């Protein structure tokens, strides 16, 4: 979109090399290994892509990081809430569908509360966008 298609092409070539290699290595340990390959391989690719793309876009890494810290922190809080809820629900006889619904609701609530505490203005901005239909 900025007249530099070669940047995106090379970024995709990095993904084409990194991700299949990670999956190939991870596949030796079955589904868990493939999942871990994604957890390890994608951040490697993402950091390379950021290092190549941000300068072209004229965005400093610090500016990029400062724009995503609230959603990242809220996602970490959501993960903590879901993990604790899952552990708590394992201690009592809970049907799987109930466990799923409870963890979904608590995770969403944890995310919402985190964003509310960290940057209320972001929620107000989302509300405004939803009201006017994007």
N, C-alpha and C positions, 0 to 999 in steps of 0.2 A: 503494500500500500504506500510505500514511501519511495518507490523507484529504485529499490535495491534488492531485486529478487534473488541475487546470488547469496545474500546473507541467509535467507530462509532455506535455500537449496542446500547450502553447506551445513546448516543446523540440522536439517532433515537427514543428511548423510551421516552426521554424528549419531543421530538417533538410530539410523539403520544399522550402524555398526555396534553401538553400545548395547541396545536393548536385546537383539537376538543373541549376542554373546552372553549377556547376563542370564537370559532364559535358558540357553543351552547348558551353561554351568549349573544353574539352579535346578534344572530338571533331573540332575543326578540324585536329588533328595526329594523327588516327588512334588506334590502340590505345594507343600510348605516351602520347598526350595525355590519353586517358581515364584511364589509370593514374595519370598525374601529377595529374589533377583530383582523384582520390581522395586522393592523398598530401597535397595542399594543402587541399582542401575539408573533409575529415573532421576534421583537427585544429582547424580554425576552428570547426566545429560543436561538436566535443567540448569545447573551452574555453568556449564560450557555455553549453553544457549544464551543465558543471561549475559555472560562476559562478552559474547559476540554481538548481541542485539542492543543492549542498553546504550553503548556509545553511538551506534548508528541512529538510535532514536533521540539521542541527546538527553538521556536520563541518567543521573548519577545513581549508583547502587544505594547510597544512603537515602535518597529520595524514594526509590522503589521500596526499600525495606520499611521506611517510615509509613508508607501507604498501606502495607499489608500486615503490620504488627498486630492491630486489633483483631482482624479475622483469624490470624494465626494463634493468638493468645486465646481467643474464644473457642477455637477448634481444640486446643490443648485442654481447656477446661471441660469441654463437652466430652472429650475422650476420658478424662478422669471421672466425670460423673457416670458415664456409661459403664466404665470398668468397675467402679464401686457398686453401682446398681446390679450389675451382672453377678458380682461376687455375693452381694447380699441376697439376691434371689436364688442363688444356688444353695443357700443355707436352709431354705424352706422349700417344700414341695410346690413348685410353680409350673403350670403347663407352659410349654414352649411359646405358644402364641401370646400368653399373658406376659411372659418375660420379654418377648420382642416388643410388644406394645408399650410396656412400662419403660423399657430402656430407650425407645424412640422418643417418648414424651419427655422423659427426664433429660435426655441428651439435648433435645430442642430447647427445653427450658434452661438448661445450663448454658447453652450458647447465647440465648436471648439475654439472660441475666448478665453474662460476662460483657456482652456488647453494651448493655445498658449502663453497667458500672464503668466501663473503660471509655466509651464515647457515645453518649446519648444522642448527640447530633446526627450520628450515622443512622440510627433508627428513625429519627424524624425525617431525614432525607429519603430513606426508603419508603416511609409512609407517604410522603409527598409524591414520590414517583408512582406508587401504586394507585393513589387517588386520581391522578391525572392520566393514568393509563400508559405510562412510559412515554 
